[in-house]
Amino acid sequence: MTDATENKRRLTGTKIGTVVSDQRDKTRTVAIDYQSQHKKYGKFLARTAKFHVHDPENASKNGDRVEIASCRPISKTKSWRLVRVVEAARNEN
């Protein structure tokens, strides 16, 4: 296979979101904002989906932008894993 097809296959099933909770060990809650259109009225609505993500090294913190990918079920609610931290959160001191 070529490099382009390998990268394309690897990137399917990935999402980019913001870490909203890092209180649990090896688990993060990631919120992904998106827009959906109302079926009848056509208005665009802002929606948020939350995913429980497996982070084995505890690499991400609250406010970080992260890339997640779907994987096998790790627990009852976790079927996503952390791929990388896209952008670290800014420290407001």
PDB file of N, CA, C and O in Angstrom:
ATOM      1  N   MET A   1       0.820  -1.194   0.000  1.00  0.00           N
ATOM      2  CA  MET A   1       0.000   0.000   0.000  1.00  0.00           C
ATOM      3  C   MET A   1       0.859   1.249   0.000  1.00  0.00           C
ATOM      4  O   MET A   1       2.011   1.233   0.432  1.00  0.00           O
ATOM      5  N   THR A   2       0.287   2.310  -0.483  1.00  0.00           N
ATOM      6  CA  THR A   2       1.012   3.574  -0.482  1.00  0.00           C
ATOM      7  C   THR A   2       0.847   4.269   0.863  1.00  0.00           C
ATOM      8  O   THR A   2      -0.006   3.903   1.671  1.00  0.00           O
ATOM      9  N   ASP A   3       1.678   5.272   1.081  1.00  0.00           N
ATOM     10  CA  ASP A   3       1.605   6.015   2.338  1.00  0.00           C
ATOM     11  C   ASP A   3       0.282   6.756   2.480  1.00  0.00           C
ATOM     12  O   ASP A   3      -0.239   6.882   3.588  1.00  0.00           O
ATOM     13  N   ALA A   4      -0.265   7.245   1.377  1.00  0.00           N
ATOM     14  CA  ALA A   4      -1.518   8.006   1.436  1.00  0.00           C
ATOM     15  C   ALA A   4      -2.669   7.122   1.904  1.00  0.00           C
ATOM     16  O   ALA A   4      -3.494   7.556   2.707  1.00  0.00           O
ATOM     17  N   THR A   5      -2.731   5.877   1.405  1.00  0.00           N
ATOM     18  CA  THR A   5      -3.817   4.998   1.839  1.00  0.00           C
ATOM     19  C   THR A   5      -3.637   4.565   3.283  1.00  0.00           C
ATOM     20  O   THR A   5      -4.625   4.389   3.996  1.00  0.00           O
ATOM     21  N   GLU A   6      -2.411   4.390   3.727  1.00  0.00           N
ATOM     22  CA  GLU A   6      -2.188   4.036   5.127  1.00  0.00           C
ATOM     23  C   GLU A   6      -2.617   5.170   6.048  1.00  0.00           C
ATOM     24  O   GLU A   6      -3.257   4.925   7.071  1.00  0.00           O
ATOM     25  N   ASN A   7      -2.273   6.416   5.697  1.00  0.00           N
ATOM     26  CA  ASN A   7      -2.682   7.558   6.504  1.00  0.00           C
ATOM     27  C   ASN A   7      -4.192   7.731   6.487  1.00  0.00           C
ATOM     28  O   ASN A   7      -4.792   8.058   7.511  1.00  0.00           O
ATOM     29  N   LYS A   8      -4.806   7.515   5.341  1.00  0.00           N
ATOM     30  CA  LYS A   8      -6.252   7.661   5.235  1.00  0.00           C
ATOM     31  C   LYS A   8      -6.953   6.614   6.093  1.00  0.00           C
ATOM     32  O   LYS A   8      -7.925   6.926   6.781  1.00  0.00           O
ATOM     33  N   ARG A   9      -6.474   5.391   6.058  1.00  0.00           N
ATOM     34  CA  ARG A   9      -7.076   4.326   6.848  1.00  0.00           C
ATOM     35  C   ARG A   9      -6.901   4.607   8.340  1.00  0.00           C
ATOM     36  O   ARG A   9      -7.809   4.347   9.129  1.00  0.00           O
ATOM     37  N   ARG A  10      -5.757   5.129   8.723  1.00  0.00           N
ATOM     38  CA  ARG A  10      -5.474   5.395  10.126  1.00  0.00           C
ATOM     39  C   ARG A  10      -6.355   6.521  10.654  1.00  0.00           C
ATOM     40  O   ARG A  10      -6.738   6.501  11.824  1.00  0.00           O
ATOM     41  N   LEU A  11      -6.684   7.504   9.813  1.00  0.00           N
ATOM     42  CA  LEU A  11      -7.424   8.670  10.273  1.00  0.00           C
ATOM     43  C   LEU A  11      -8.932   8.467  10.294  1.00  0.00           C
ATOM     44  O   LEU A  11      -9.645   9.294  10.863  1.00  0.00           O
ATOM     45  N   THR A  12      -9.437   7.405   9.699  1.00  0.00           N
ATOM     46  CA  THR A  12     -10.873   7.189   9.756  1.00  0.00           C
ATOM     47  C   THR A  12     -11.274   6.818  11.172  1.00  0.00           C
ATOM     48  O   THR A  12     -10.565   6.073  11.849  1.00  0.00           O
ATOM     49  N   GLY A  13     -12.396   7.330  11.613  1.00  0.00           N
ATOM     50  CA  GLY A  13     -12.869   7.049  12.967  1.00  0.00           C
ATOM     51  C   GLY A  13     -12.202   7.896  14.021  1.00  0.00           C
ATOM     52  O   GLY A  13     -12.241   7.543  15.199  1.00  0.00           O
ATOM     53  N   THR A  14     -11.582   9.016  13.636  1.00  0.00           N
ATOM     54  CA  THR A  14     -10.957   9.893  14.618  1.00  0.00           C
ATOM     55  C   THR A  14     -11.764  11.174  14.751  1.00  0.00           C
ATOM     56  O   THR A  14     -12.452  11.592  13.820  1.00  0.00           O
ATOM     57  N   LYS A  15     -11.668  11.789  15.924  1.00  0.00           N
ATOM     58  CA  LYS A  15     -12.347  13.049  16.202  1.00  0.00           C
ATOM     59  C   LYS A  15     -11.404  13.939  16.993  1.00  0.00           C
ATOM     60  O   LYS A  15     -10.475  13.453  17.639  1.00  0.00           O
ATOM     61  N   ILE A  16     -11.643  15.243  16.941  1.00  0.00           N
ATOM     62  CA  ILE A  16     -10.861  16.195  17.725  1.00  0.00           C
ATOM     63  C   ILE A  16     -11.809  16.925  18.657  1.00  0.00           C
ATOM     64  O   ILE A  16     -12.835  17.454  18.231  1.00  0.00           O
ATOM     65  N   GLY A  17     -11.450  16.948  19.950  1.00  0.00           N
ATOM     66  CA  GLY A  17     -12.301  17.585  20.942  1.00  0.00           C
ATOM     67  C   GLY A  17     -11.489  18.168  22.077  1.00  0.00           C
ATOM     68  O   GLY A  17     -10.260  18.211  22.023  1.00  0.00           O
ATOM     69  N   THR A  18     -12.194  18.620  23.114  1.00  0.00           N
ATOM     70  CA  THR A  18     -11.583  19.278  24.257  1.00  0.00           C
ATOM     71  C   THR A  18     -11.786  18.432  25.508  1.00  0.00           C
ATOM     72  O   THR A  18     -12.886  17.937  25.754  1.00  0.00           O
ATOM     73  N   VAL A  19     -10.731  18.267  26.297  1.00  0.00           N
ATOM     74  CA  VAL A  19     -10.836  17.522  27.554  1.00  0.00           C
ATOM     75  C   VAL A  19     -11.602  18.379  28.555  1.00  0.00           C
ATOM     76  O   VAL A  19     -11.208  19.510  28.839  1.00  0.00           O
ATOM     77  N   VAL A  20     -12.704  17.834  29.094  1.00  0.00           N
ATOM     78  CA  VAL A  20     -13.501  18.577  30.065  1.00  0.00           C
ATOM     79  C   VAL A  20     -13.396  17.986  31.464  1.00  0.00           C
ATOM     80  O   VAL A  20     -13.801  18.629  32.432  1.00  0.00           O
ATOM     81  N   SER A  21     -12.857  16.767  31.593  1.00  0.00           N
ATOM     82  CA  SER A  21     -12.681  16.172  32.913  1.00  0.00           C
ATOM     83  C   SER A  21     -11.467  15.254  32.895  1.00  0.00           C
ATOM     84  O   SER A  21     -11.331  14.407  32.013  1.00  0.00           O
ATOM     85  N   ASP A  22     -10.573  15.432  33.889  1.00  0.00           N
ATOM     86  CA  ASP A  22      -9.401  14.563  34.016  1.00  0.00           C
ATOM     87  C   ASP A  22      -9.269  14.043  35.441  1.00  0.00           C
ATOM     88  O   ASP A  22      -8.154  13.841  35.924  1.00  0.00           O
ATOM     89  N   GLN A  23     -10.383  13.825  36.114  1.00  0.00           N
ATOM     90  CA  GLN A  23     -10.360  13.434  37.517  1.00  0.00           C
ATOM     91  C   GLN A  23     -10.048  11.954  37.725  1.00  0.00           C
ATOM     92  O   GLN A  23      -9.549  11.577  38.786  1.00  0.00           O
ATOM     93  N   ARG A  24     -10.330  11.115  36.738  1.00  0.00           N
ATOM     94  CA  ARG A  24     -10.120   9.679  36.907  1.00  0.00           C
ATOM     95  C   ARG A  24      -8.781   9.239  36.325  1.00  0.00           C
ATOM     96  O   ARG A  24      -8.273   9.838  35.377  1.00  0.00           O
ATOM     97  N   ASP A  25      -8.225   8.193  36.903  1.00  0.00           N
ATOM     98  CA  ASP A  25      -6.943   7.672  36.446  1.00  0.00           C
ATOM     99  C   ASP A  25      -7.133   6.956  35.116  1.00  0.00           C
ATOM    100  O   ASP A  25      -7.990   6.080  34.999  1.00  0.00           O
ATOM    101  N   LYS A  26      -6.340   7.322  34.117  1.00  0.00           N
ATOM    102  CA  LYS A  26      -6.319   6.721  32.785  1.00  0.00           C
ATOM    103  C   LYS A  26      -7.620   6.912  32.007  1.00  0.00           C
ATOM    104  O   LYS A  26      -7.838   6.234  31.004  1.00  0.00           O
ATOM    105  N   THR A  27      -8.477   7.815  32.447  1.00  0.00           N
ATOM    106  CA  THR A  27      -9.727   8.093  31.747  1.00  0.00           C
ATOM    107  C   THR A  27      -9.939   9.591  31.654  1.00  0.00           C
ATOM    108  O   THR A  27      -9.763  10.315  32.634  1.00  0.00           O
ATOM    109  N   ARG A  28     -10.312  10.049  30.481  1.00  0.00           N
ATOM    110  CA  ARG A  28     -10.622  11.455  30.265  1.00  0.00           C
ATOM    111  C   ARG A  28     -12.010  11.551  29.645  1.00  0.00           C
ATOM    112  O   ARG A  28     -12.447  10.643  28.938  1.00  0.00           O
ATOM    113  N   THR A  29     -12.698  12.653  29.911  1.00  0.00           N
ATOM    114  CA  THR A  29     -13.961  12.941  29.243  1.00  0.00           C
ATOM    115  C   THR A  29     -13.687  14.037  28.225  1.00  0.00           C
ATOM    116  O   THR A  29     -13.199  15.115  28.567  1.00  0.00           O
ATOM    117  N   VAL A  30     -14.011  13.745  26.967  1.00  0.00           N
ATOM    118  CA  VAL A  30     -13.740  14.672  25.876  1.00  0.00           C
ATOM    119  C   VAL A  30     -15.069  15.129  25.280  1.00  0.00           C
ATOM    120  O   VAL A  30     -15.917  14.308  24.932  1.00  0.00           O
ATOM    121  N   ALA A  31     -15.243  16.446  25.166  1.00  0.00           N
ATOM    122  CA  ALA A  31     -16.442  17.023  24.561  1.00  0.00           C
ATOM    123  C   ALA A  31     -16.128  17.425  23.125  1.00  0.00           C
ATOM    124  O   ALA A  31     -15.108  18.055  22.845  1.00  0.00           O
ATOM    125  N   ILE A  32     -17.031  17.046  22.224  1.00  0.00           N
ATOM    126  CA  ILE A  32     -16.881  17.379  20.817  1.00  0.00           C
ATOM    127  C   ILE A  32     -18.097  18.198  20.405  1.00  0.00           C
ATOM    128  O   ILE A  32     -19.232  17.728  20.495  1.00  0.00           O
ATOM    129  N   ASP A  33     -17.854  19.423  19.952  1.00  0.00           N
ATOM    130  CA  ASP A  33     -18.928  20.316  19.525  1.00  0.00           C
ATOM    131  C   ASP A  33     -19.167  20.140  18.032  1.00  0.00           C
ATOM    132  O   ASP A  33     -18.224  20.038  17.248  1.00  0.00           O
ATOM    133  N   TYR A  34     -20.443  20.103  17.648  1.00  0.00           N
ATOM    134  CA  TYR A  34     -20.800  19.993  16.243  1.00  0.00           C
ATOM    135  C   TYR A  34     -22.140  20.684  16.025  1.00  0.00           C
ATOM    136  O   TYR A  34     -22.810  21.062  16.986  1.00  0.00           O
ATOM    137  N   GLN A  35     -22.529  20.849  14.774  1.00  0.00           N
ATOM    138  CA  GLN A  35     -23.809  21.454  14.441  1.00  0.00           C
ATOM    139  C   GLN A  35     -24.659  20.441  13.707  1.00  0.00           C
ATOM    140  O   GLN A  35     -24.167  19.698  12.858  1.00  0.00           O
ATOM    141  N   SER A  36     -25.955  20.414  14.044  1.00  0.00           N
ATOM    142  CA  SER A  36     -26.894  19.582  13.314  1.00  0.00           C
ATOM    143  C   SER A  36     -28.064  20.450  12.887  1.00  0.00           C
ATOM    144  O   SER A  36     -28.379  21.450  13.533  1.00  0.00           O
ATOM    145  N   GLN A  37     -28.696  20.064  11.804  1.00  0.00           N
ATOM    146  CA  GLN A  37     -29.790  20.853  11.269  1.00  0.00           C
ATOM    147  C   GLN A  37     -31.116  20.242  11.694  1.00  0.00           C
ATOM    148  O   GLN A  37     -31.305  19.029  11.601  1.00  0.00           O
ATOM    149  N   HIS A  38     -32.033  21.083  12.160  1.00  0.00           N
ATOM    150  CA  HIS A  38     -33.359  20.625  12.556  1.00  0.00           C
ATOM    151  C   HIS A  38     -34.082  20.108  11.314  1.00  0.00           C
ATOM    152  O   HIS A  38     -34.050  20.750  10.264  1.00  0.00           O
ATOM    153  N   LYS A  39     -34.738  18.944  11.432  1.00  0.00           N
ATOM    154  CA  LYS A  39     -35.338  18.319  10.260  1.00  0.00           C
ATOM    155  C   LYS A  39     -36.471  19.151   9.665  1.00  0.00           C
ATOM    156  O   LYS A  39     -36.576  19.286   8.445  1.00  0.00           O
ATOM    157  N   LYS A  40     -37.315  19.707  10.527  1.00  0.00           N
ATOM    158  CA  LYS A  40     -38.482  20.424  10.020  1.00  0.00           C
ATOM    159  C   LYS A  40     -38.179  21.885   9.693  1.00  0.00           C
ATOM    160  O   LYS A  40     -38.563  22.381   8.634  1.00  0.00           O
ATOM    161  N   TYR A  41     -37.495  22.567  10.598  1.00  0.00           N
ATOM    162  CA  TYR A  41     -37.326  24.005  10.455  1.00  0.00           C
ATOM    163  C   TYR A  41     -36.014  24.421   9.794  1.00  0.00           C
ATOM    164  O   TYR A  41     -35.886  25.559   9.344  1.00  0.00           O
ATOM    165  N   GLY A  42     -35.052  23.527   9.730  1.00  0.00           N
ATOM    166  CA  GLY A  42     -33.810  23.821   9.030  1.00  0.00           C
ATOM    167  C   GLY A  42     -32.808  24.648   9.810  1.00  0.00           C
ATOM    168  O   GLY A  42     -31.730  24.955   9.300  1.00  0.00           O
ATOM    169  N   LYS A  43     -33.144  25.015  11.042  1.00  0.00           N
ATOM    170  CA  LYS A  43     -32.224  25.810  11.851  1.00  0.00           C
ATOM    171  C   LYS A  43     -31.053  24.939  12.290  1.00  0.00           C
ATOM    172  O   LYS A  43     -31.228  23.765  12.618  1.00  0.00           O
ATOM    173  N   PHE A  44     -29.859  25.525  12.293  1.00  0.00           N
ATOM    174  CA  PHE A  44     -28.684  24.803  12.756  1.00  0.00           C
ATOM    175  C   PHE A  44     -28.586  24.918  14.268  1.00  0.00           C
ATOM    176  O   PHE A  44     -28.664  26.018  14.816  1.00  0.00           O
ATOM    177  N   LEU A  45     -28.418  23.804  14.937  1.00  0.00           N
ATOM    178  CA  LEU A  45     -28.350  23.746  16.389  1.00  0.00           C
ATOM    179  C   LEU A  45     -26.945  23.357  16.818  1.00  0.00           C
ATOM    180  O   LEU A  45     -26.335  22.462  16.233  1.00  0.00           O
ATOM    181  N   ALA A  46     -26.438  24.028  17.833  1.00  0.00           N
ATOM    182  CA  ALA A  46     -25.126  23.673  18.387  1.00  0.00           C
ATOM    183  C   ALA A  46     -25.321  22.508  19.342  1.00  0.00           C
ATOM    184  O   ALA A  46     -26.130  22.587  20.266  1.00  0.00           O
ATOM    185  N   ARG A  47     -24.593  21.442  19.125  1.00  0.00           N
ATOM    186  CA  ARG A  47     -24.714  20.236  19.948  1.00  0.00           C
ATOM    187  C   ARG A  47     -23.345  19.874  20.512  1.00  0.00           C
ATOM    188  O   ARG A  47     -22.312  20.276  19.976  1.00  0.00           O
ATOM    189  N   THR A  48     -23.352  19.105  21.606  1.00  0.00           N
ATOM    190  CA  THR A  48     -22.115  18.631  22.223  1.00  0.00           C
ATOM    191  C   THR A  48     -22.254  17.144  22.522  1.00  0.00           C
ATOM    192  O   THR A  48     -23.252  16.707  23.096  1.00  0.00           O
ATOM    193  N   ALA A  49     -21.254  16.381  22.132  1.00  0.00           N
ATOM    194  CA  ALA A  49     -21.201  14.956  22.450  1.00  0.00           C
ATOM    195  C   ALA A  49     -20.018  14.730  23.379  1.00  0.00           C
ATOM    196  O   ALA A  49     -18.941  15.286  23.164  1.00  0.00           O
ATOM    197  N   LYS A  50     -20.216  13.911  24.415  1.00  0.00           N
ATOM    198  CA  LYS A  50     -19.135  13.615  25.354  1.00  0.00           C
ATOM    199  C   LYS A  50     -18.743  12.149  25.222  1.00  0.00           C
ATOM    200  O   LYS A  50     -19.596  11.265  25.152  1.00  0.00           O
ATOM    201  N   PHE A  51     -17.437  11.912  25.190  1.00  0.00           N
ATOM    202  CA  PHE A  51     -16.902  10.564  25.070  1.00  0.00           C
ATOM    203  C   PHE A  51     -15.941  10.299  26.215  1.00  0.00           C
ATOM    204  O   PHE A  51     -15.180  11.182  26.612  1.00  0.00           O
ATOM    205  N   HIS A  52     -15.974   9.081  26.746  1.00  0.00           N
ATOM    206  CA  HIS A  52     -14.991   8.652  27.735  1.00  0.00           C
ATOM    207  C   HIS A  52     -13.833   8.035  26.964  1.00  0.00           C
ATOM    208  O   HIS A  52     -14.026   7.141  26.140  1.00  0.00           O
ATOM    209  N   VAL A  53     -12.629   8.522  27.239  1.00  0.00           N
ATOM    210  CA  VAL A  53     -11.451   8.188  26.438  1.00  0.00           C
ATOM    211  C   VAL A  53     -10.395   7.539  27.318  1.00  0.00           C
ATOM    212  O   VAL A  53     -10.157   7.980  28.443  1.00  0.00           O
ATOM    213  N   HIS A  54      -9.758   6.481  26.799  1.00  0.00           N
ATOM    214  CA  HIS A  54      -8.677   5.802  27.514  1.00  0.00           C
ATOM    215  C   HIS A  54      -7.371   6.549  27.266  1.00  0.00           C
ATOM    216  O   HIS A  54      -6.954   6.723  26.121  1.00  0.00           O
ATOM    217  N   ASP A  55      -6.729   6.988  28.346  1.00  0.00           N
ATOM    218  CA  ASP A  55      -5.458   7.724  28.293  1.00  0.00           C
ATOM    219  C   ASP A  55      -4.485   7.022  29.236  1.00  0.00           C
ATOM    220  O   ASP A  55      -4.372   7.422  30.394  1.00  0.00           O
ATOM    221  N   PRO A  56      -3.775   5.982  28.775  1.00  0.00           N
ATOM    222  CA  PRO A  56      -2.969   5.157  29.686  1.00  0.00           C
ATOM    223  C   PRO A  56      -1.831   5.893  30.380  1.00  0.00           C
ATOM    224  O   PRO A  56      -1.456   5.520  31.491  1.00  0.00           O
ATOM    225  N   GLU A  57      -1.265   6.935  29.754  1.00  0.00           N
ATOM    226  CA  GLU A  57      -0.146   7.659  30.379  1.00  0.00           C
ATOM    227  C   GLU A  57      -0.584   8.929  31.097  1.00  0.00           C
ATOM    228  O   GLU A  57       0.261   9.674  31.592  1.00  0.00           O
ATOM    229  N   ASN A  58      -1.886   9.192  31.164  1.00  0.00           N
ATOM    230  CA  ASN A  58      -2.405  10.433  31.753  1.00  0.00           C
ATOM    231  C   ASN A  58      -1.717  11.648  31.127  1.00  0.00           C
ATOM    232  O   ASN A  58      -1.289  12.561  31.832  1.00  0.00           O
ATOM    233  N   ALA A  59      -1.618  11.646  29.804  1.00  0.00           N
ATOM    234  CA  ALA A  59      -0.882  12.688  29.085  1.00  0.00           C
ATOM    235  C   ALA A  59      -1.678  13.973  28.914  1.00  0.00           C
ATOM    236  O   ALA A  59      -1.087  15.039  28.737  1.00  0.00           O
ATOM    237  N   SER A  60      -2.994  13.899  28.962  1.00  0.00           N
ATOM    238  CA  SER A  60      -3.807  15.092  28.715  1.00  0.00           C
ATOM    239  C   SER A  60      -4.334  15.680  30.016  1.00  0.00           C
ATOM    240  O   SER A  60      -4.500  14.984  31.017  1.00  0.00           O
ATOM    241  N   LYS A  61      -4.592  16.975  29.970  1.00  0.00           N
ATOM    242  CA  LYS A  61      -5.116  17.706  31.125  1.00  0.00           C
ATOM    243  C   LYS A  61      -6.373  18.459  30.704  1.00  0.00           C
ATOM    244  O   LYS A  61      -6.700  18.518  29.519  1.00  0.00           O
ATOM    245  N   ASN A  62      -7.073  19.031  31.673  1.00  0.00           N
ATOM    246  CA  ASN A  62      -8.275  19.816  31.402  1.00  0.00           C
ATOM    247  C   ASN A  62      -7.975  20.944  30.425  1.00  0.00           C
ATOM    248  O   ASN A  62      -6.983  21.655  30.579  1.00  0.00           O
ATOM    249  N   GLY A  63      -8.830  21.108  29.422  1.00  0.00           N
ATOM    250  CA  GLY A  63      -8.678  22.195  28.467  1.00  0.00           C
ATOM    251  C   GLY A  63      -7.842  21.859  27.249  1.00  0.00           C
ATOM    252  O   GLY A  63      -7.822  22.642  26.300  1.00  0.00           O
ATOM    253  N   ASP A  64      -7.149  20.726  27.233  1.00  0.00           N
ATOM    254  CA  ASP A  64      -6.334  20.339  26.080  1.00  0.00           C
ATOM    255  C   ASP A  64      -7.224  19.969  24.895  1.00  0.00           C
ATOM    256  O   ASP A  64      -8.302  19.400  25.071  1.00  0.00           O
ATOM    257  N   ARG A  65      -6.760  20.298  23.676  1.00  0.00           N
ATOM    258  CA  ARG A  65      -7.401  19.818  22.457  1.00  0.00           C
ATOM    259  C   ARG A  65      -6.722  18.500  22.114  1.00  0.00           C
ATOM    260  O   ARG A  65      -5.498  18.446  22.000  1.00  0.00           O
ATOM    261  N   VAL A  66      -7.505  17.434  21.949  1.00  0.00           N
ATOM    262  CA  VAL A  66      -6.943  16.109  21.723  1.00  0.00           C
ATOM    263  C   VAL A  66      -7.604  15.450  20.522  1.00  0.00           C
ATOM    264  O   VAL A  66      -8.725  15.783  20.138  1.00  0.00           O
ATOM    265  N   GLU A  67      -6.873  14.504  19.942  1.00  0.00           N
ATOM    266  CA  GLU A  67      -7.409  13.671  18.875  1.00  0.00           C
ATOM    267  C   GLU A  67      -7.685  12.302  19.466  1.00  0.00           C
ATOM    268  O   GLU A  67      -6.823  11.722  20.126  1.00  0.00           O
ATOM    269  N   ILE A  68      -8.896  11.775  19.229  1.00  0.00           N
ATOM    270  CA  ILE A  68      -9.271  10.469  19.759  1.00  0.00           C
ATOM    271  C   ILE A  68      -9.678   9.564  18.601  1.00  0.00           C
ATOM    272  O   ILE A  68     -10.092  10.036  17.542  1.00  0.00           O
ATOM    273  N   ALA A  69      -9.553   8.258  18.821  1.00  0.00           N
ATOM    274  CA  ALA A  69      -9.913   7.279  17.800  1.00  0.00           C
ATOM    275  C   ALA A  69     -10.741   6.181  18.443  1.00  0.00           C
ATOM    276  O   ALA A  69     -10.547   5.850  19.613  1.00  0.00           O
ATOM    277  N   SER A  70     -11.653   5.625  17.685  1.00  0.00           N
ATOM    278  CA  SER A  70     -12.467   4.536  18.208  1.00  0.00           C
ATOM    279  C   SER A  70     -11.619   3.272  18.316  1.00  0.00           C
ATOM    280  O   SER A  70     -10.676   3.074  17.550  1.00  0.00           O
ATOM    281  N   CYS A  71     -11.966   2.429  19.273  1.00  0.00           N
ATOM    282  CA  CYS A  71     -11.224   1.186  19.495  1.00  0.00           C
ATOM    283  C   CYS A  71     -12.185   0.151  20.073  1.00  0.00           C
ATOM    284  O   CYS A  71     -13.389   0.392  20.164  1.00  0.00           O
ATOM    285  N   ARG A  72     -11.657  -0.973  20.452  1.00  0.00           N
ATOM    286  CA  ARG A  72     -12.484  -2.006  21.069  1.00  0.00           C
ATOM    287  C   ARG A  72     -12.993  -1.501  22.418  1.00  0.00           C
ATOM    288  O   ARG A  72     -12.371  -0.614  23.002  1.00  0.00           O
ATOM    289  N   PRO A  73     -14.088  -2.027  22.924  1.00  0.00           N
ATOM    290  CA  PRO A  73     -14.564  -1.592  24.241  1.00  0.00           C
ATOM    291  C   PRO A  73     -13.556  -1.934  25.333  1.00  0.00           C
ATOM    292  O   PRO A  73     -13.147  -3.086  25.481  1.00  0.00           O
ATOM    293  N   ILE A  74     -13.165  -0.921  26.090  1.00  0.00           N
ATOM    294  CA  ILE A  74     -12.213  -1.105  27.179  1.00  0.00           C
ATOM    295  C   ILE A  74     -12.955  -1.307  28.489  1.00  0.00           C
ATOM    296  O   ILE A  74     -12.507  -2.059  29.354  1.00  0.00           O
ATOM    297  N   SER A  75     -14.088  -0.637  28.633  1.00  0.00           N
ATOM    298  CA  SER A  75     -14.954  -0.816  29.799  1.00  0.00           C
ATOM    299  C   SER A  75     -16.389  -0.576  29.336  1.00  0.00           C
ATOM    300  O   SER A  75     -16.663  -0.514  28.138  1.00  0.00           O
ATOM    301  N   LYS A  76     -17.297  -0.442  30.295  1.00  0.00           N
ATOM    302  CA  LYS A  76     -18.707  -0.258  29.954  1.00  0.00           C
ATOM    303  C   LYS A  76     -18.933   1.002  29.121  1.00  0.00           C
ATOM    304  O   LYS A  76     -19.748   0.996  28.198  1.00  0.00           O
ATOM    305  N   THR A  77     -18.225   2.070  29.437  1.00  0.00           N
ATOM    306  CA  THR A  77     -18.447   3.345  28.749  1.00  0.00           C
ATOM    307  C   THR A  77     -17.278   3.780  27.868  1.00  0.00           C
ATOM    308  O   THR A  77     -17.430   4.727  27.096  1.00  0.00           O
ATOM    309  N   LYS A  78     -16.123   3.130  27.952  1.00  0.00           N
ATOM    310  CA  LYS A  78     -14.944   3.558  27.185  1.00  0.00           C
ATOM    311  C   LYS A  78     -14.751   2.697  25.947  1.00  0.00           C
ATOM    312  O   LYS A  78     -14.491   1.498  26.042  1.00  0.00           O
ATOM    313  N   SER A  79     -14.883   3.333  24.775  1.00  0.00           N
ATOM    314  CA  SER A  79     -14.534   2.653  23.528  1.00  0.00           C
ATOM    315  C   SER A  79     -13.780   3.603  22.601  1.00  0.00           C
ATOM    316  O   SER A  79     -13.807   3.447  21.380  1.00  0.00           O
ATOM    317  N   TRP A  80     -13.112   4.582  23.192  1.00  0.00           N
ATOM    318  CA  TRP A  80     -12.265   5.527  22.473  1.00  0.00           C
ATOM    319  C   TRP A  80     -10.912   5.580  23.152  1.00  0.00           C
ATOM    320  O   TRP A  80     -10.814   5.369  24.361  1.00  0.00           O
ATOM    321  N   ARG A  81      -9.858   5.862  22.380  1.00  0.00           N
ATOM    322  CA  ARG A  81      -8.522   5.977  22.943  1.00  0.00           C
ATOM    323  C   ARG A  81      -7.900   7.290  22.491  1.00  0.00           C
ATOM    324  O   ARG A  81      -8.249   7.833  21.443  1.00  0.00           O
ATOM    325  N   LEU A  82      -6.978   7.788  23.299  1.00  0.00           N
ATOM    326  CA  LEU A  82      -6.281   9.032  22.985  1.00  0.00           C
ATOM    327  C   LEU A  82      -5.202   8.760  21.943  1.00  0.00           C
ATOM    328  O   LEU A  82      -4.382   7.858  22.120  1.00  0.00           O
ATOM    329  N   VAL A  83      -5.195   9.532  20.860  1.00  0.00           N
ATOM    330  CA  VAL A  83      -4.172   9.402  19.826  1.00  0.00           C
ATOM    331  C   VAL A  83      -3.030  10.361  20.117  1.00  0.00           C
ATOM    332  O   VAL A  83      -1.869   9.956  20.163  1.00  0.00           O
ATOM    333  N   ARG A  84      -3.362  11.646  20.317  1.00  0.00           N
ATOM    334  CA  ARG A  84      -2.331  12.641  20.586  1.00  0.00           C
ATOM    335  C   ARG A  84      -2.978  13.895  21.156  1.00  0.00           C
ATOM    336  O   ARG A  84      -4.178  14.124  21.005  1.00  0.00           O
ATOM    337  N   VAL A  85      -2.158  14.691  21.808  1.00  0.00           N
ATOM    338  CA  VAL A  85      -2.587  16.005  22.276  1.00  0.00           C
ATOM    339  C   VAL A  85      -2.283  16.991  21.156  1.00  0.00           C
ATOM    340  O   VAL A  85      -1.120  17.205  20.815  1.00  0.00           O
ATOM    341  N   VAL A  86      -3.310  17.583  20.591  1.00  0.00           N
ATOM    342  CA  VAL A  86      -3.146  18.503  19.470  1.00  0.00           C
ATOM    343  C   VAL A  86      -2.625  19.846  19.961  1.00  0.00           C
ATOM    344  O   VAL A  86      -1.694  20.409  19.384  1.00  0.00           O
ATOM    345  N   GLU A  87      -3.230  20.356  21.031  1.00  0.00           N
ATOM    346  CA  GLU A  87      -2.842  21.663  21.562  1.00  0.00           C
ATOM    347  C   GLU A  87      -3.026  21.640  23.072  1.00  0.00           C
ATOM    348  O   GLU A  87      -4.099  21.300  23.571  1.00  0.00           O
ATOM    349  N   ALA A  88      -1.979  22.000  23.791  1.00  0.00           N
ATOM    350  CA  ALA A  88      -2.058  22.030  25.252  1.00  0.00           C
ATOM    351  C   ALA A  88      -2.863  23.243  25.698  1.00  0.00           C
ATOM    352  O   ALA A  88      -2.909  24.263  25.009  1.00  0.00           O
ATOM    353  N   ALA A  89      -3.494  23.118  26.857  1.00  0.00           N
ATOM    354  CA  ALA A  89      -4.297  24.210  27.401  1.00  0.00           C
ATOM    355  C   ALA A  89      -3.395  25.356  27.836  1.00  0.00           C
ATOM    356  O   ALA A  89      -2.264  25.146  28.275  1.00  0.00           O
ATOM    357  N   ARG A  90      -3.909  26.557  27.707  1.00  0.00           N
ATOM    358  CA  ARG A  90      -3.156  27.729  28.151  1.00  0.00           C
ATOM    359  C   ARG A  90      -3.320  27.881  29.652  1.00  0.00           C
ATOM    360  O   ARG A  90      -4.415  27.705  30.186  1.00  0.00           O
ATOM    361  N   ASN A  91      -2.230  28.209  30.332  1.00  0.00           N
ATOM    362  CA  ASN A  91      -2.284  28.447  31.770  1.00  0.00           C
ATOM    363  C   ASN A  91      -2.577  29.911  32.021  1.00  0.00           C
ATOM    364  O   ASN A  91      -1.813  30.785  31.612  1.00  0.00           O
ATOM    365  N   GLU A  92      -3.683  30.176  32.691  1.00  0.00           N
ATOM    366  CA  GLU A  92      -4.074  31.548  33.031  1.00  0.00           C
ATOM    367  C   GLU A  92      -3.642  31.817  34.460  1.00  0.00           C
ATOM    368  O   GLU A  92      -4.424  31.598  35.386  1.00  0.00           O
ATOM    369  N   ASN A  93      -2.421  32.286  34.664  1.00  0.00           N
ATOM    370  CA  ASN A  93      -1.924  32.564  36.019  1.00  0.00           C
ATOM    371  C   ASN A  93      -2.075  34.002  36.390  1.00  0.00           C
ATOM    372  O   ASN A  93      -1.704  34.396  37.496  1.00  0.00           O
TER     373      ASN A  93
END
